[in-house]
Amino acid sequence: SVQFDPYLYRKDFPILETIVHGKPLVYFDNAATTQKPEAVIQTIVDYYQGMNANVHRAIHYLGETATMAFEEARQKVARFINAPSARQIVFTRGTTEAINLVATAWGEKFISAGDEIILSEMEHHSNLIPWQILAQKVGAKLRFIPFTSEGVLDFEAFEKILSNKTRIISLTYMSNVFGTINPIKRIIRMAKDRGIPVLLDGAQSVPHLPTDVQALDCDFLAFSGHKMLGPTGIGVLYAKINHLENMNPYQGGGEMIQSVWLERATWNEIPYKFEAGTPNIAGAIALGAAVDYLSAVGMKNITLYEQELTTYALKKLAELDELVIYGNAPERGGVISFNLGEVHPHDLSHFLDQQGIAVRAGHHCAQPIMRKLDIAATTRASFYFYNTFEEIDYFVEQLKEAITFFNP
Ligand code: PMP
């Protein structure tokens, strides 16, 4: 058993003390967004109280202080994913914006009519719609790696759709519905053999698994600050230098330019070429604080502890005959989607909320998964390192109450 004490960290998260309908909060909606430790909240307050100024422009004390803190955050993020250089960290609003950036700025330049884009059937809408828009614009074709009844990607099918027409593969590292950790190392190796770039949607993986972009050898990695203790409205696109150099700008405006004439302009150096307008300065600095916090806890510790928690939860849930769990991948993270017979997930999550338990009910921004499973929605419990075995016991007890109540 891992020596990991979640109670040591829980006291850093003021919101975890919340009483909901008279019951202590059990927060199991971490795949949607995680809670924030005091260190992150305080960083935002400190920024606005003590260093608020616009970055990269001002030659005054506050402006220089804010710029230094903003750039230091970029370095922290670079170290966190072992990026060779902080120039490869583009701050975005989140995963969604990072993927749209690539689909637009890289895609419109390098993908044309007849080319193929490989995605999987288990993508979040934010790794699907940007590619649909691109494909429609340039006349490219989307191909999909199917998933099996276990919620695992069908590797043989992938080998069949991989071809000399494939221009990019864009895949989720970890499914936000099944919890599946996809075999991306194997996929990247096969892509590399053919010179095909790979984008990883790291929204669910970066918060929970140690990430080394050099070891992974991915071309692009997108992730969101708010799913890893940081604030909303800040996220990251990591990319290899040559892609960033070769890509078009994404949005035009201040900051992303070098010289401007009335009829034309030249672009700023990377990563600023992709950061038009005043960025989310406080958000980036607070993401730096989040990354510091995660590093202090230790990403390996987080992965191992969450694995124990998830194995324990799955074992206890398997004892409930009325429960159908979607996804049974051998390698998985702490995301569990399920249904209780015919009980609507909204009704179940409302029942659980009355007991203080926050879970998610819906299609989880992955409607094609729901269609393939022929269900409208699921209930989803998702864990983080501050969750406890006691919370899982309570959750399972309350599910038993729900079974008695709904009698599915
Ligand atoms: N991809 C996956 C796998 C996700 O789980 C999410 C968030 N639910 C996103 C992308 C989108 O992230 P954001 O809304 O922060 O841009």
Residues whose N, C-alpha, C, O or C-beta is under 5 A from the ligand:
A	BS01	PMP	A31 G94 T95 T96 E97 H124 S126 T172 M174 N176 D201 A203 Q204 S224
